[in-house]
Amino acid sequence: MIELAYRCGESLGLSVWTQDEAGPFQTVPYEGTSWAPEGEPQHQPHEYVRNGTAKIVTLFHPATGEVRLTGVTSCTNVVLHAWLKQELSEIVAKLPPAAALDAETTRTLWQLWCVGLDTPVSLPNDLPPLRALLVWDNLCGHKTPSMVEWLIQNGVMPLYTPLGGSWLNMAESIQRILKRRALDGQHPKTVAEIITWFEQVAKAWNRKPTPFEWGGKRAARRARSRQRRHTLGGSGACTRSPLQHVPETAAINGGAHVE
């Protein structure tokens, strides 16, 4: 379902976003490369003060690479939901006008994203036009009834990653990139510094964002590689070229030679 969202969501006129939280990040030295002269590596202090932690809340749009990010010292449901409502309201407001569809077609479009789920989202009788998809981790706080109801009423369908499947959330990828750019080789002294560095890096990223694709060239190469393999006897072994066909009589008499 999530793969379908990444591959086809935008072509169906739906804005596909992913959301995640990263951290906590401490006020400690972070490993990383530096511009120090050769033979004179940058030195990090062996003593430091733990001065609180920061978390990063992220919304990511894979189709364009746009990232929306804010730093917080606490990421409770109250904090996360308030920020998410504000950001999603702005996103939906900027979308092109929704197509005029009858109620039955509108419900069918919503139900498309519930097919095959063990616990599908409960849809109300009166549904607004579907405008966006939100890929979200499978956490209890993300399933708060009031938050889910708000999402649906604003035309956003939440798609939860399965247990153990948080890697399906592309927001994790962009967060790792931003973390390296913000903190590697640095020694923040305060939580405010961590938050400022993350927000500055996100702003710089958005000047020339990189779109993310599901699978991409690497997945295509892996698929072609699998197609060039020939499995043997149902085991994990394979060959790069098919085995020569040996007639039964020759195999029984032991007179066959297989390259």
GIUR-V547041 format. One record per pair of residues at least 24 apart in sequence whose ideal C-beta (glycine too) atoms are under 8 Angstrom apart, sorted by the first residue. I is the first residue (numbers start at 1). J is the second residue. Records with the same first field share a line. If there is no record, write none. Layout:
# GIUR-V547041
I->J ; J
This chain:
# GIUR-V547041
1->113 ; 115 ; 116 ; 117 ; 159
2->135 ; 159 ; 161 ; 168
3->168 ; 214
5->113 ; 133 ; 135 ; 159
6->62 ; 135 ; 170 ; 213 ; 214
7->214
9->133
10->63
13->99
14->130 ; 131 ; 132 ; 133
15->61 ; 63 ; 91 ; 92 ; 95 ; 131 ; 132 ; 133
16->61 ; 62 ; 63 ; 132 ; 133 ; 135
17->59 ; 60 ; 61 ; 88 ; 91 ; 132 ; 133 ; 134 ; 135
18->59 ; 60 ; 62 ; 134 ; 135 ; 136 ; 169 ; 170 ; 171
19->57 ; 58 ; 59 ; 60 ; 84 ; 134 ; 135 ; 136 ; 169 ; 171
20->58 ; 60 ; 137 ; 166 ; 169 ; 171 ; 172 ; 175
21->55 ; 56 ; 57 ; 58 ; 75 ; 80
22->55 ; 56 ; 58 ; 172 ; 175 ; 179
23->53 ; 54 ; 55 ; 56 ; 75
24->53 ; 54 ; 55
25->53 ; 54 ; 55 ; 56 ; 179 ; 183 ; 188 ; 194
26->50 ; 53
27->51 ; 52 ; 53 ; 188 ; 189 ; 190 ; 191 ; 193 ; 194
28->187
29->186 ; 187
30->183 ; 184 ; 185 ; 186 ; 187
31->184 ; 185
32->180 ; 183 ; 184 ; 185 ; 186
33->184 ; 185
34->185
42->185
44->187
45->187
48->187
49->189
51->189 ; 190 ; 191
52->190 ; 191
53->191
54->191 ; 194 ; 195 ; 198
56->175 ; 178 ; 179 ; 195 ; 198
57->83 ; 84
58->171 ; 174 ; 175 ; 178
59->84 ; 87 ; 88 ; 91 ; 171
60->170 ; 171 ; 174 ; 212
62->170 ; 211 ; 212 ; 213 ; 214
63->211
64->209 ; 211
65->205 ; 209 ; 210 ; 211 ; 212
66->206 ; 209
67->174 ; 178 ; 202 ; 205 ; 206 ; 209
68->202
69->178 ; 198 ; 199 ; 202
70->199
71->194 ; 195 ; 196 ; 198 ; 199
72->195
73->191
77->141 ; 144 ; 147
80->141
81->144 ; 147 ; 150
84->147
85->150
88->132 ; 134 ; 151 ; 154 ; 156
89->154
91->132
92->131 ; 132 ; 154 ; 155 ; 156
95->131 ; 132
98->129 ; 131 ; 155
99->129
101->129
103->127
106->130
110->157
113->157 ; 159
121->148 ; 152 ; 157 ; 158
123->152
124->149 ; 152
127->152
128->152 ; 153 ; 154 ; 155
129->155
130->155 ; 157
131->155 ; 156
132->156 ; 157
133->157 ; 159
134->158 ; 159
135->159 ; 161 ; 168 ; 169 ; 170 ; 171
136->160 ; 161 ; 169
137->161 ; 166 ; 169
138->162 ; 163 ; 165 ; 166
170->212
173->212
174->205 ; 212
177->205
178->202 ; 205
181->205
